[in-house]
């Protein structure tokens, strides 16, 4: 099988396309024929060497969609469509940047769909992250206000649609004024240009603050986002677009405004169940949700796909079709 192997961290040029034996599943594992996968910022960080727990060589890829090739336990029939995401995939063991992957059965979610592999490849991690952030972490409710910081990211774009579907008033940010129309066309009610000091702009439009805030930029803007929240409001940190992991000299009683709740969501800790995943796919099939796919690549072009991700110029999800 063909696989994109990373022998040492660095730039996109470090990917080595090579032929490897098709792996054999062991106990509790399933061999999946990979059909497509989306790219994720965490893979970019791993590629750069910013994931200390990852050893090399490694086949990256924390998600995929495909078909079951071999399940020794017999729980899945050959050809069953499945999605896989997280569970240390592409980190502790080889992931989806290959034609086949041996994966723990515990991280597989079966589904049925007539969508193309390109569309399906954009869904697993993006859906789980958005659903988990909005519903499990933030607990969004109809008629609330929601601020999405990092609105033009693939997560931000989908979060807008899912929040609007639930009846929220959505405010989203972008650093680039030329992307304001992109956000409005996606359903955003109000766009704020983010210069790193958003709280004064938010308070000018919402004197009482915002009910729920989805922080996708990360630690670099988290303190400012907390100041945008209403009393009793909630901020969920989900993204690391700024690629900063830690906060120096963190003093909670000075950092977090009184009564404001700070939480986070990680797909590595909590998984969304299969019924919600299948329901989301049905929403996409019905046209109720539009997937924002920026570009599609082949596995042979994995380096080019990573260069696009590096550039931060993709307006949506980057998908690789195997």
N, C-alpha and C positions, 0 to 999 in steps of 0.2 A: 504494500500500500504506500501511497505518497503521504509524507508528513512534513510539516514545517517545524524544524527543531531549532531551539535556541541553546547554543553551547555556552555562551557567556553573555552577560547583560551589555546593553549598549543601544545603538541606533537600529532602525529598521533593517539596515543592510546585514545585521547579524543573523537574520533568519537563514537557515540552511534547508533547502528543499531536497529531500532524499527519499529513497525507497527503503522501507522497513518491513519486516514480516508482520502479517496481520496478527495482533495479539490474541491470546486465548483466555477466555473468561474463567475465573475460578469460583469458589464458593461465594455466594452473595453478589456475584457480578454478572453483567450482561454485555455482550458484544453488540455495539450499535454501529450501523452504517450511517455515517454522518452525511447529512444532505445540505445543511446550511448552519451558519452561526453568526451571531452579531458580535461586533467588537465592543470592548468595554474599557473604561479608563483604568480599571485595576490591572488589566493586562498590559497597558502602556507603562504603568508604574513597575510592574514585575519585569517587563522588558528592560527598563532603565536600571534595574538593580535595587529598587526601593522596597522590595518585599523580602525582608531578612530571612524568613522561614523557607524560602524557595531555593532549592538546590538545582544545579545544572549538570548535564543537559536536561531540558524540559520541553515538552510540547505544551504550549500555552492553550488557553481557551476555557472560560468558566461556564460556557453554555453551548447548547446545540439543539437542533431538531434533526430527527432521522428515523430510521426504521430498525427494528430489532432484527439482528442477524442470527444471534444464538443466545438463548437463555437456558443454561444447564438445568435450572430449577423447574422450567416448564411453565412459569407464571405468565410469560408473554409468548405469543405466537410469532413466528417469523413473519416479518412484514408489518407488524403493529407499529403505528406511528407513535413516537415518544418524544418528549422534551426532557432535557437534562440541564440542571443549573446548580452552581455552587457546590457545597459539600466538599470543599478543597479540590475540586476539579481544576486541572491545569496549574495546580500549585503543589499539593502533596503527591499527586500522581498525574500522568499525562492526560491532557484535555482534548479539545475539539479541533485543533488545527491539523487535522489529518482525515484520511478517508474512512478510517474506522477508529473507534475508541472503546476500551473496556472500562465500564463505569459501574459503580455500586448500584444495585437495584433500588436502593433507598432514595436516590436522588432523581429517579425517573418518574415522569408524569405521563401516562398514556392519554391520547386525545384522538379525536376524529375531525377531519376538516378537508375541504376541497380547495383551500387557499394554496397558492404557489409556495414552493420551498423558500423563495426569496422573502415573501411576506411572513411566513412562519418563522424564518430565521431571525426576524427582528423582534419576536414577541417574548420569549421566556424571561430573560433577566429584566427587560424593560417593564413588562407587565408586573412581575412579582415585586419589583422595587417600588413602582408607583402605587399599586394596590396596598402593599404593606405600609408604605409611608402615609398615605392618605387615610386609610381605614383603620389599620391596626395601631399606628403610632399617633397620628393626629386626631383620629376619631371625627372626621369631618361630618358636618350636619348641614341640611338645607338652609339657605339664607345666610350662612356665615360668609365672612370675607376670608380669602386665602391669598397670601403673597407667595409667589414662586420666584425665588432668587436664583437666577440661572435659567430663565425661561426658554431660551433658544436651544438648550440641550435636548437630546432625544427624550430624557426623563421629564424635563420641563414641558415639552410639547405634549406628551401623552398625559401628564398630570393635569394640564389645562383642560383637555377634552373630558377626562374622567370626572374632574371636579365640576365642570359645567353640567355634565349629565346628571350630577347629584344636586344641582340647583344652587351652587355657590357663586359669589361674585369674585372673579379672579383678577388679581393684579400680578403682572409679571415683569421681570427686569431684563434688560440687555445693556451691555456696555456700548453697543454700536447703534446710533440713531437710525442708520439705514435698515436695521432689522425690525424696526417698530411695526411696519406693515405685516411682516411675516407673523408676528405674534397676534396681531389683530385678526388676520385671516384665519388663524388657528382657533379663534374664539375668545381670546383674552378681552376683558372689559376695559382694562386700563393698563398702559405701559409706562414704566418709569425707567429713565436712563440711569444706570448704576455707575456712579463715580467713586464708590466705596463708602460714601456717607449718605445712606439712604434714609435714615431715621427722620431728618428734617423734612424731606419730601413727603414721606408717608404721613407724618403728623399734620402737614399742610392740607392734605386731602382727607385724612382720617384722624381727627383730633384725639379720638379715644383709642387709636391703635387698631391693629389687624388681629382678627380672631385666631387664625392658624397660619403658620409660616413654614414653608418647605425650603430649607437651606440646602442648596446644591453646590454652592461655590466652596464652602468649607470653613475651616477655622479662621481664614483670613477675614471673613466678613461676619462671622457668627455673633460677635459682641454687638455689632451694629444691628443685625437682624433681631436680636433679643430686645433691643430698644424700640423696635417697630411694633412689638406685640402689645395687645391690649392687656389690661389687668385680668388675670385668669386665663390669658391666652397661652397657646402652646407653640413652641418652635421645635421642628424635627430636623436634625442634621442627617442628611442622607448622602450627599455628594461631596466629592473632593476635587472639584474642577481646578482649584488653585494649587493642588498637589502639596498642600501643607497638612501634616498629620497631627501636630501637637500645638498646644497653647502654653507659652512660657509664663511662669509665675501665675498660674490659674488660682484665683481667689473667688470661690463661688459666691460669697455674700456681696462682693463688690461687682462681680461679673454679671450675675443674673438679677434682673429687676425683681422686686418683691411681687410675689404671686404668679409670676410668669413661669411656665413649665418648660423645661428643656428635656427632650428625648431624642432618640435616634432610631433608625431602622437599618438592619443589615440582613440581606437574604441568606447570609451564612449562618444565622442564628434561628430565624423563624421562616418557615415555608408557608406559602399560600396553598390551600388545598385544591385538589383536582377539579372540583365542581366549579370554583370561581375561575380557574384557568380555562376550562371548556366554555363557560359562559362568556368570557371575554372574546374567545375565538369566534363564537356565534355573533357577537356584537360587530366584530370586524367583517365577518361574512355578510352581515345585513347592511353594512355601510354606516352603522351608528358610530363607529370609531374609525378614523382614518390613520393608518400607520404612516409615520413621517420617516420614510427611508430616503436617505441622502444619496448614497451610491452603493452599487453592488460590484463586488470583485470576485474573481476566481481564486482558488487556493494558490495557484502559481503566482498571483500578484499580491500575496500577503504583505510584502514589504511596502508596496505602493499604498495599500489600505492603511497601514500603520503610519505612513508619512502623512496621509490625509488627516488621520486622527491627531497626529502631532501638531498639525497646522491650526487646529481649532476652527477650521473654515467649513466644516460639514454641518449643514442645517438639518440635522436628523441622524437617524441610526445608520451606521455603516454595516453592511451585511456581506458575508462571504458565502458564495454558493459552491459547494464541493462537487 
